[in-house]
Amino acid sequence: MEHVWHISTNQMKTVRRIYKEPTPNDVRWSKAVSLFEHLGFRMNGMGGSMMCFEKEGYPAFRIHRPHPSKHLLPAAVKDLRRYLERIGVTP
């Protein structure tokens, strides 16, 4: 049975932004972190700008923290979208 996620209205705005086509280039890193925290994931640094989001029972998601920009690159947004889809988080 697939997990049912309870997502706030504010977090759902972020999910919709991530799923938008064409892939946006203005998804803020802080919004992605907030979404993962809302879903119960922990963020761990892996050295440098590589970050890992982990939650028991789910595969880890690794992503580069953007710098100096505060926005995820479109390729990172696509990776994030694929991961969210894999764990059943969709708009």
C-alpha positions as CSV (number, residue, x, y, z in Angstrom):
1,M,0.0,0.0,0.0
2,E,1.3,3.4,-1.0
3,H,1.9,6.0,1.7
4,V,-0.7,8.9,1.9
5,W,1.2,12.2,2.4
6,H,-0.5,15.0,4.3
7,I,0.8,18.1,2.7
8,S,-0.1,21.7,3.8
9,T,-1.4,24.2,1.3
10,N,1.9,26.1,1.5
11,Q,4.0,22.9,0.8
12,M,1.6,22.0,-2.0
13,K,2.5,25.3,-3.7
14,T,6.1,24.1,-3.7
15,V,5.1,20.7,-5.1
16,R,3.2,22.3,-7.9
17,R,6.1,24.6,-8.7
18,I,8.5,21.6,-8.9
19,Y,6.1,19.8,-11.3
20,K,5.6,22.8,-13.5
21,E,6.5,22.5,-17.2
22,P,8.8,23.8,-18.6
23,T,11.0,23.0,-15.6
24,P,11.4,26.2,-13.5
25,N,14.7,27.7,-12.7
26,D,13.4,29.7,-9.6
27,V,12.7,26.9,-7.1
28,R,14.3,28.1,-3.9
29,W,16.6,25.7,-2.0
30,S,14.9,26.8,1.3
31,K,11.5,25.7,-0.2
32,A,12.9,22.3,-1.1
33,V,14.4,21.8,2.4
34,S,11.1,22.9,4.0
35,L,9.2,20.4,1.9
36,F,11.4,17.5,2.9
37,E,11.3,18.5,6.6
38,H,7.5,18.7,6.3
39,L,7.5,15.2,4.9
40,G,9.6,14.0,7.9
41,F,13.0,13.7,6.2
42,R,16.3,14.6,7.8
43,M,18.9,16.5,6.0
44,N,22.6,15.4,6.4
45,G,25.6,17.0,4.8
46,M,27.8,14.6,2.9
47,G,30.8,17.0,2.4
48,G,31.0,20.1,0.3
49,S,27.7,21.1,-1.1
50,M,26.3,17.5,-1.4
51,M,23.3,17.0,0.9
52,C,21.3,13.9,1.6
53,F,17.6,13.7,2.7
54,E,16.8,10.6,4.6
55,K,13.7,9.0,6.1
56,E,13.4,5.4,7.4
57,G,11.7,3.2,4.8
58,Y,12.5,5.5,1.9
59,P,15.5,5.6,-0.4
60,A,17.9,8.5,0.3
61,F,17.8,11.5,-2.0
62,R,21.1,13.2,-2.7
63,I,21.3,16.7,-4.2
64,H,23.8,19.5,-4.4
65,R,22.9,22.6,-2.4
66,P,23.1,25.5,-4.8
67,H,25.7,28.2,-4.3
68,P,26.1,31.1,-4.6
69,S,22.5,31.1,-6.0
70,K,19.6,30.3,-3.7
71,H,17.7,28.6,-6.5
72,L,18.0,25.0,-7.7
73,L,19.2,24.5,-11.3
74,P,16.5,23.0,-13.6
75,A,18.4,19.7,-13.7
76,A,18.2,19.5,-9.9
77,V,14.5,20.3,-10.0
78,K,14.0,17.4,-12.5
79,D,15.8,15.1,-10.1
80,L,13.7,16.3,-7.3
81,R,10.5,15.8,-9.3
82,R,11.5,12.3,-10.2
83,Y,12.2,11.5,-6.5
84,L,8.9,13.0,-5.3
85,E,7.0,11.0,-8.0
86,R,8.8,7.8,-6.9
87,I,7.7,8.3,-3.3
88,G,4.2,9.3,-4.2
89,V,4.2,13.0,-3.7
90,T,2.4,14.6,-6.6
91,P,0.3,17.7,-7.1
